[in-house]
């Protein structure tokens, strides 16, 4: 995959996040950051942030699933 794909995917995910509830929005924005981190950093520019949060955001560890 190339940088254009990752940038476009991050942009699309951010658009979805704008319409989502706060819990989903947080997760979608983190996913978009992950796509940003996969792009090639531009020399002289800041590196994309790839911040992850604690295990409380992991659905497998919280016991929450789809539709709950």
SULGITA-V701244 format. One record per backbone hydrogen bond with DSSP energy under -1.0 kcal/mol. NH is the residue of the N-H (numbers start at 1). CO is the residue of the C=O. E is the energy in kcal/mol with one decimal. If there is no record, write none. Layout:
NH;CO;E  NH;CO;E
This chain:
6;2;-1.7  7;3;-2.8  8;4;-2.3  9;5;-2.6  10;6;-2.4  11;7;-2.2  12;8;-2.4  13;9;-2.4  14;10;-2.1  15;11;-1.8  16;12;-2.0  17;13;-2.2  18;14;-1.5  19;16;-1.3  20;17;-1.2  25;21;-3.1  26;22;-2.0  27;23;-1.5  28;24;-2.8  29;25;-2.6  30;26;-1.7  31;27;-2.2  32;28;-2.5  33;29;-1.9  34;30;-1.8  35;31;-1.9  36;32;-2.3  37;33;-2.1  39;36;-1.4  45;42;-2.2  57;54;-1.8  58;55;-1.8  62;58;-1.5  63;59;-1.3  68;65;-1.4
